[in-house]
Amino acid sequence: MICCRVVFVGAVVLGAVACGGAGSAEPVGSLFEGGSGGNGGSGTAGSNTAGSNTAGSNTAGSVGLGGGGAGGGGGVGGQQGGDPNTCEGAAALKSYVGCDYWPTVVANAAWDIFDYAVIVANAGDASAEIKVTRGNQLVATATVAPNSLEKIYLPWVNELKGGQADNCGSPPALTKTVGVVSGAYHLVSSRPVTVYQFNALQYKGAGGPPGKSWASCPGNTTCPSALQPLGCFSFSNDASLLLPSTALTGNYRVTMPAGQPNPFTGGNGAYFTVTGTQNGTVVKVQLSPAGAIRAGAGIPATSAG
C-alpha cells in the first residue's frame, strides 16, 4: 500500500481519478426508494400478516424502502432507522459509518508539536474495539463505549506532512510530489463507528496526551519581523470526516484553489493525497487546462491538460 501526495502548479485543477481494484462506482451514502412491498395478508380475526419485500432489497449502497402491503405491514429493505449495528450491514449501506478506515496525514505547515489525531464515535448499543496499525506495526488500541467517542493520538508521518513553518509562521514550499510505502494508518473496528481525523487537532498550545509539555513550541520564541513571539497557535488545523473502505469508489473529481503564493519560498501549490487501500492499485489522473504536476516519487512532471 502506497500513500502519495501529488503537488500541482497552477490555479485550479479538476481531475477524474480512477483507482484499480475498487469495484463499481456506486453512490456513497445515498438513499433510494425501493420497490413496493409485497401484498400483506388479510387482517382477519385480528391477525396481521406482514408483506414481504422483494423489490426493495438493500444492494450496492442503496436502502430500499418497500411500501405497505394491503392488510399487513410493508417490507423494509435493509435496517430500519439509525446506524447499522454490524460491520456487514455497514458495508452494504456504503455510508460514512463503517469498520475499516485509512487515516492519512496530509500536508500542513503547522508546528509538529501540535498533534495529529483521530476521533472515533460509537453510536451503537455495544462497545467497539479499535485497532490502529501502520504497515505491520500495531500503533494504538482503544475501546469506545456505546454512545461515546474516543480520541486517539497518532504520530505524524513527516514525509506526508511536509516541513513546518518558521517561528514567524511562514511555511516552506511543497516542492515535489512524494510517495510513502505504508504511509497511511489502518483503523479497524469490531463494530460500525464514525471516524474523524484532525491534521492538527489543536489550534492553541494546550491539551494533548497526558504529560504533554508545550514549552518548546516555536511560537513562544521571538519572531524577528514582529519583534515578539506570535504565541503558540497552529494557525491551521484541518478536520475531515473519513469514509470507510467499503464506501470508496473508483472515480473521483478533485477541485482545489490556487494554493498559497510566497515571493520568498515560491509558495505552496495545491495538492491532493491518494491512499491505496489494496496492493497493486493503479491511479490515473486527467488534468484540467489550469494545472500541472510537480515531479517526484517516480511521477514525472506533467503539463496542464
Buried (B, 14 or more C-beta within 10 A) or exposed (E): BBBBBBBBBBBBBBBEBBBEEBEEEBEBEEBBEBBBBBBBBEEEEEEEBBBBBBBBBBBEBBBBBBBBBEBBBBBBBBBEEEBBBEBEBBBBBBBBBBBBBBBBBBBBBBBBBBBBBBBBBBBBEEBBEBBBBBEEEEBBEBEBEEEEBBBBBBEBBEBBBBBBBBBBBEBBBBBBBBBBEBBBBBBBBBBBBBBBBBBBBBBEBEEBEEEEEBEEBBBBBEBEEEEEBBEBBBBBBBEBEBBBBBBBBBEBEBEBEBBBEEEEBEBBBBBBBBBBBEEEBEBEBEBBEBBBBBEBBEBEEBEBE
